[in-house]
Amino acid sequence: VVFAADQASDSISDSVKNWSGEANASDYNVTVEKCAVDETFGSPEMTIKVTNKTSGEKNYIFNYEFRSGSGTLIDSGSSFPETIPPNRSKLVEISSFEDVTSPSVKCEITSVENWFN
């Protein structure tokens, strides 16, 4: 019984590895197209362009950072999952709820993760 439970655990662990974790960088390209402070709400926002370089649909989560012009961390987090069609590009908007006093911000995608790929 212990042996069967151990095999089941290994199988579940292998399945999780296939749908989560860091995405293969050769499968996508990400560029920050816009990085600014929202004029209405005073919070940082960015628009990224994501290109899926594969022949299959991909779902990604983008980990990000917003920093002040001087480099101080304003906010960091993860986006909602985004579906990117095969061999296509998509614009994705990411924003923060943090108020910013700096007139300029720096936006960065720190990593890209698979979401059930």
N, C-alpha and C positions, 0 to 999 in steps of 0.2 A: 504494500500500500504506500509506503514512504517513497519507493522508487517511482511509482506512477505519479504521485503528487510532485515529485522533483522534475519529472519529464514535462508535466503540464506547466510547471512554473517556467522552465526553460523555453517552452513553446510560446507562452504568453510574452516573455521577455523579448524573444526574437521578433514577434509581431509588433511590439511597441517600437522597437528599433527601426522598423520599416516605415512607420507613419509619423514619427516625431524626431526631433533632434535637428541638428544643423543641416541645412539644405546644401546640396552639391553646387558649389559656385560656378561650375561649368554649365549648369542648367538654366541660369538666369543672369540678367544684368539689371542693376538698380542705379539710377542717377537721381540726385535731388534737383528737381526742376524749379522749385520755388521755396524760399525760406524767408519768413517775414513775421512781423508782429501784426496780428489782426487789429485793424483800426477801430473796430466796433467794441471788441471785448478786451483788448490789450493783452492777449495771450499768444504764445508762439504757435506757428503752424507751418507745415511743409507739405509740398506736393512732390511725390516721387513718381518716376516713370519706371515701371517694371516690365522687362521683356522676358518672356518664357522662350528659351532657345530649344525646347524639346518638341517632339511630335505629339505629346500627350498633355492633357490639362494638368496644371499644377496648382496647389493651394499652399499659400505661404503666410507666415506671421512675421512681421518686421519689428525688430527690437530697435529702439531709437533713443536719441538724446537730444535735448535742446539745451544750449549753453548761451550765456550772455556773450556780448562782444569781447569781453575780457577773458572768457573761458570758464566762468563759474557755472556749475551745473544748475539749470533751472528745473528740469524735469526729465525723467526717463521712464520707459515703459515698453509695452508691447501693443501692436495694433490688433484689430480684429482680423480673423482669417480672411484672406483675399484669394479669389479664384482667378487665375490667369489662363486664358485660352492658349492652345498650342500655337507656337510660332507667331505669337502676337504680343502687343504691348498694351499696357493699361496704366492710366494715371490713378494714383491712390493718394488720398488726403489724410494726413495725420495731424492732430492738433492736441494741445494741452489745455487744461483748465487753470494753470498757474498764471497769475498776473505777472507782467513783466514791466520793470521800470526802465530797462535798457532799450534804446531805440533800435538796436540791432541784435540779432540772434544768429547763432550758428546751429545748423541742423545736421544730424548725422544718423545714418542707419548703421547700427553697431553689429548686427548679425541678422541672418535670415534663417527661419526654421521651417521645416516641413510641417504640413498639417494634413494628416491622413493621405499622404502621397504613396 
